């Protein structure tokens, strides 16, 4: 498969009790049909702090392929049959960031493939998604600082960084599905084995004076609001897992 360059980070706000029914429907009916159209269903998560949130990541070869694939899926037979059932679990589905890789590495390149999914142990781990809201045009400088200064410390403290993104500024070619336009963000995904691993990692960061006194305050100071940190756990079919 050709490398994918466009990613959606999608967060759905659900009705109480809607998350598990949506995940069950999603995994049963929506994964393979999307992938058959060239999309990647890269990751699926439950938010550990919000029982009414479903977070997932979808990828595309490029923006043109995104428009074509979404048009095909959302006018096709699978969505016509099951779309209303999915929508019935949701309050809204418009919290979507359109992203591209912040560096040379392919995001999520070390995760299992769909073909390996059934052979792996049960999906587990804790994924921390950090979203930095930046002034327009500042994402390149922020990315350089992250890779040069922050990433080595994060990895040394024990995190596996699976992806780092900046906003894809191209116009949304499929207006039926809104995205958060007019924003500039930097997002990175950390994967940890379990809660104990997260605790050890955070303690190592607290003990690193370069991180506490310089690196994190510098990154936080470049953001126009506090860095958003979300703690997630993979669903059974998520390719992004420990």
N, C-alpha and C positions, 0 to 999 in steps of 0.2 A: 504494500500500500504506500502511496506517495505520502511524504511528510505533511502533516497538517499545520497551518500557520495561523488559523483563526480559532479562537476559543470563546465560548460563552460561559460565564459564571452565573448560574441561575439560582435565585433564592425564592421559593414559593411560601407565602403565608397561607396557612391552611385553617380550615374550620377545626374546632376541637374534635379530636378523635379521627381526623382525616388522614394522618400521616401514614400509618401502616396500611390502610386500604389503598392509598395512592401508590405506595412502594410496591405492593403486591401486584397491582394492575400494571404499573410501569414495567416491572421486571418480566412479567408474563407476556405482555402484548406490545411494548414499545421499543425494547432494546434492539432486537434483531431487525425489525422493519426499518428503523432509522439507519442502522449500520449497513443494511443492504442498499441504501441510497447514498452511501459514501460518507455519512456522518460518523463521528466517533462518540460513543457514550463512554466518556473517560472515567467519570467518578460519580458516585451517589452517596449522600451522607444524611444522617440524622444530626441535628444540632443538639448538643448535650445540654444546653441551657434554655432551649425553646422547644417544647414538645409539639408545637404547631408549625414547625419549619422543616421544609425539605430542600436540600441544597444539592445541586448537581452541575456537572461540567460536560459540555458538548463541544466537539471540534469539527473543523471543516478544512478542506485543502486550501481554499482561498475565499475571498468575498463573493466572487461570482458563483463558485460551487455552493456556498452557503445559501444564496438566494434560490438557486435551482433546487437544492435538496429540500429546503423548507417548503417551497411551493409544492413540490411533489408530495411531501409527507402530509401537510395540513390540508391538501385537497384530495388525498388518497383514501382508500377504503378503510385502512386501519383507524385513522383519526375520525372518519365519519362514523365508524361503528362504536368506538370507545371514548371519543373526545368528550362527550357530554358527561360520561361517568367520571372522567378525570377532573373536569372542571367543577363538578359537584363537590369535590373535596376542598376547593380553594376559595380563599378570600381574594387573593390577587396573585398574579404571576409576572408582574412588570419589573421586579427588582432584578435587572439583568445587566451585567457588565460585559461589553464586547472587548475582547483582549487579544493581544499578540505577545509572542515571547519577548522578554526583555533582554535576552542574551542570545548567544549562538547555539546553546544546547536546546534540543527538542524537549518541550515540557512533557513530563510523565514518561520519559523514554525507558526508564528502568522498571516500570510497572508490568504486571503480567498482561499478556494479550488475551483476547476473548477466547482463543483456542486453548489457552492454558488455564482458564478460569475454573473448570471443573476438576482439574488435577491438583490444585493448590489446597492447602489447609483453609479452614474457615477464615474469611476476611476479618481482619481485626486491626487494632491500633487506634491511635488518636491523631487526627489531622488538625493542625492549627492553620487557619487562613488569616493572614495579616493584610489589611487593606489600608493603604496610605493615600489620602486625598491631597493632591498637589495643585499648585498654580499652573495654568496653561503653559506648556513649553518646558516645564521643569522635570519631566519624567526622565529624560536622557541623563541629566546630571545626577538625579537621584539614583538611577540604575547603576551608573558608574561607581558611585559611593557605596552602594549596597554590595556590589560584587567585589570591590577592592578592599573594603574595610569591614563590613558587617558579616558577609557570608562566611569567611574563614572562622570567625568567632562563633557563629551559630553552629557550624558543623563541628568544630572542636568541642563545643558543649554537648554534643550528642544528637542533634537533629539531622534527619535526612531531608534535604530540601529537594522536593520533587518538581517544582516549577516556579518560575518568576515571570510576571507579566507586566506590561504597560497597556494603556488604553489603545485600542484600534480606533483611529479617528475617522475612518471611512464612513460614509453615509450608510445607514441601515437599509439594505436592499429589500427587506421583507417587512414592510410597515405594519403588517397584521400583528407581528410580535414586537412590541416596543422594547427598546433598550434605554439605558441611562445615558442620554446624549449630553454633550456639553461638559463632561467631566474629564479630569485627568487623574489617573490613579496608577499606583504601583502595587502589585499584589504578589505575595509569595506564600507558597504552601510548604508547611513542615509536616513530616510524618514521624510519629513516635510509637514505640512498641505498646505502651500502656500508660496508665495514670502515674505509676511509679517512675517510668521513664521521663514523663513530662516534669514531674517534681524534681528529679535529679538534674535535668536540663536547665530548668529555671533557677535552681540553686547555683549551678555553675556560672550562669550568666550574672547572677547577683554578686558572685565573688570576683568577677572579672571587672576590675576598675576601668579598663579601657571601654568596656561596654556601658557600664553604669554612668561614668563621668563624661564620656565623649561621644561614643558611637550612637547609642540609642537617643540621647538628648539631641544630637545633631539631626538625626533622621526625623524625630518627632517635631523639631523646630521648623523643618521644611514643609510640614503638613499644616493645612489650614484648619484641621480639627484633629482630635486625638486619634492615634492609630487604632483602627478597629481590629479587634482580635476575636475570632470565633473558634470555638472548640467543637469538633465534629467527630463522629464515629462512622466508619464505612458501612454501607448496607452489604448484604451477602453477595451482590453481583458487581460491586464497585471494583474497578480495575486498580484504582488508587487505594491501597491498603498496606498494612505492614506485612 
